[in-house]
Amino acid sequence: MDALPWLSAICGAAIGLVLAFTGAGGGVLAVPMLVFVLGLPVAQAAPVALIAVGASAALGALLGLREGVVRYRAAALIGALAMASAPLGVWLAARLPPQPLLLAFAGLLAYTAWRMARWQPGALDEIELARVPCVRDPADGRLRWTPRCARVLAATGAVSGLLTGLLGVGGGFVIVPALTRVTDVAAHGVAATSLAVIALASLAGVLAAAGRGAIDPMLAAGFGGGAMIALLLGRRVAHRLPPVGLRRGFAAVSAVVAALMLARATGVWPDA
């Protein structure tokens, strides 16, 4: 057991690099990594993953605030709804059997892989821009707040928070595609804003899990510490790497892990 915290730190470092390179997806891979590498059940792995993802996201969001790229009003609205719905997800996770959660993860990862594989960089044309609910004001660069924009962002927060608590993920797999689709914010701003929301939603999930005594402090410290250090290092080189290649690489990893989780859920690969 003495080697377990170190192994946890190595796994956390891998998650931190994913967050640094893609701005999302760390939470989606964190629980499967804890399940397969450390042999934890989903219910125990989820809060440990939340701590690592939340701490790393908070660090990334603070750095984004310093750089002035976080859309803090949008992050506050999405984060508030996410924090409100995350405890419901934790409550459901404690009452659902492991197999449906594993199947949910497999489907979630497959969807994430598909979305990441299809992603292409580029600016919106005039027709696409007219359909976007949340657009920036050319004068000051801030988002124009309309009822439609507020509804879309609020719905994004509620869904991401529920999945944060239920599956132990940070919600970035929902937030990044949603912000990319419903706003004209640049990619680095979307990633930084997503990290701010992930930090808020993860905090709510961690507090709810801590109240049930479901967190292993040694594993959480190792996993979270490794993730934060790796995120700091990853940010130094992320801007030098091609974004399309990074996201497609993440899509490939997600597809492989989805297949493994499906095998575990269906008994093809039984628990150790």
N, C-alpha and C positions, 0 to 999 in steps of 0.2 A: 504493500500500500504506500510505502514511502516514495516510490517513483511516480505515483499517480498524480500528485500536484505538478510535477515537472512535465509529464505527458500532457496534462491539462493545459499548461502554459504554451506548449508547442502547438496544440490544437487551436488555442485562442489566438496565437500569432497568425495562423493561417486565416482565421476569420477577420482579423484586423486588416490584413492585406487586401482581402476581398472588399471590405468597406472602403479602404483608401482608393482602390483602383476603380470601383464601379459606383460608389455612393449608395449601393443597395445590395441586398442579397446575403449579407453576412449572417443575419438571423435565420434565413432559410436553410443555410448550410450548417449552422452551429449545432442545432439539435441532432440532425443525423450524424454529425461527427462525434458528438458525445455518446450517442447510442451505439455506434459501430466501433469506435476506437476505444472508448472507456467502458463500454458495456452497461451504460446507465439505462434505466427505463425512461420512457418519454416523460412521464410525470416528474421525475427527478431532474432530467436533463433540461427541461424547459426553463425553470427559474435560473439555473446556472447560466444558460445561454442568454437570458434576458439581462443579467448583470453585465456580462461581457459586452454584449451589443449596445446596451444603454450607456455604459461608461465610455466606450469608444466613440459612440455617436455624440455624446456630450462634449467630448474633447474636440472632435471634428467640427461641431457646431460653434464652439467658442472660437476656434481658429477662423471659421467662416465669418463670424461676426466681426472679428478684428479686421478681416479683409473687406468687409462691407458687402458680401454677396448673399447673406441670408435674408430672405423675405420674412421678416420677423412677425409681421401682422398675419400673414397667411399661416406661418408656422404656429402662431398662438391659437388661431381658430382650429386648425386641424388637430393640434396637440391637445386642446381642451376636450374635443369630442373623443379623441383617442383615449385620453386618460379616463374619461367617463365610462367608456365601453370596455376597457381592458379588464377591470375586475369581474365583469360578467363572463368574459372568456376564461379567466382563471377558475371561476366557480364551475363552469361547464367542464373544464378539463379534469377537475377533481372527481367528477361524477360519470365521466365517460370511460368505457373500457379501452385498453391500449390499441386494439386492432383498428377501430375506426379512426383514431388519431394518426396511426401509421399510414392508413389509406389516404387520409386527408393530406398528409405530408407528401405522399407520392404524387397525388394530383396537383398539389400546389407547386412542387418542383418541376413537374412536366410543363405546367402553364408558364412558369417563370423562364424555363429554357426556351420555350417557343417565342415568348415576347423578346427575350434578349437576342435570340438568333435573327429576328426580323428587324431589330433596331438599326436605323441608319441616321447618321448625323445630317444636318442641313437646316437652313432657315425655312420658315413657313412662307408660302406664296400668299398673294392677296386673298384668294378665295378661301384658303385654309384659315388664314388669320381672321377672316370675317366670322368664322364658325367657332372661334375660340372664346370660351366664356370669360376668361380673365386675361386682359391684355395690359401692357404697360403704357403709361402716359408718356408720350415723347418728350414732354417738357422736363419732367423730373425723374423719369424711369421707374416710378412706383406703379403698382398694380391699380387699375381702376376698379373700385369695389361696386359691384352691382348685385341685386338680389340673386340673379342666376349664378354669378361667381361665388357668392357666399354659400349658396345651397350645394354647389358642386364640391367646394372645399370641405364643408361640414360633413357631407356624405363620405368623402374620402377618409376623413378622420375617424368616423364611427366604424367603418369597415376595418381599417388598419388596426384600431385599438382592440376590437373584438378578436381579430386573428392574433394579435400580440399576446393577449392573455391566454387564448385557447391553445395556440401552437408554440408559444415561446419564441416568436419571431419579432423582429423590430418593426415590421410593417413597410420597410423600404421597397419591397417588391410590389406593393400597392401604390405607395406614395410617388415614387420616381416615375413610373409609367403614367400615373394620373396627372401629375404636374406637367409632364412633358406634353400630354395630350390636351389639357385644358388651359394652359398658360403659354405665353410666348417668352418665358424666362429662359435665359441661356443655360446650357447643360451644367456648368459649374455652380450656378445659382440654384438650380433644381436639386443638385446633390447636397449642397450645404443646407438648404431649407429642409430637405428630407431628413438629414441627420438631426436637426433640431427637433423635429416631430418625433423621430425614433427615440431620442433621449427622454422626452416627456412621457411617451406611451410606455416605454420600458420601465420608467420609474414607478408608474402606477401598477404595472404587473409585478414588479419586484416587491413592492410594499404589500400587495395582496398575498403573494406567495410566502413572504417572511412571516406574515401573521399566522400562517398555517404551519410554520416550522419546516418548510419543504426545501430549504436551501442548505447545501453542504458548504460551510464557509471556506474550507481549504481549497476545494475544487473551484469555487467561485473566484477566490483570490488569484489562483494560478491562471485560470482561463481569462479572467478580465484583465489581469496585468499583462499577459502575453498579447492580448488583442490591442490594448492601448499603445504599447511600445511599437508593435508592428504597424499600427495606423500612422503613428508619427513618422516612422521610417518610410512607409509606403507613399505618403504624401509628397515626399521629396523627389520621387521618381515618377509618380503617376502621370504628371503632365507631359512627360517625355515619351510615353507609350501610346500607340495608336488606339483610340477608344473603340473602334469597331472590333479590332482583334481581341481586346480585353473582354468585351461583352460577349463575343462569340465563344471565347474560351470559357467564360463563366457559364454560358448556356450548355456547353458540352459537359462540364462538371455536374451541373444541375441535373442533366438528363441521366447521367450514370448513377448519381445518388438516388434519383427517383426510382430507377429500376431496382436498386438495392433495397430501398424502403418497401417497395411493392413485394419483393421477394420475402422480406421479413414478415410483412403483414399477412401474406397468404401461406406462410409456413414452408415455402421453398428453401428459405435460409432461416432455420429456427434459431431462437435465442440461445446464447452460449450458456 
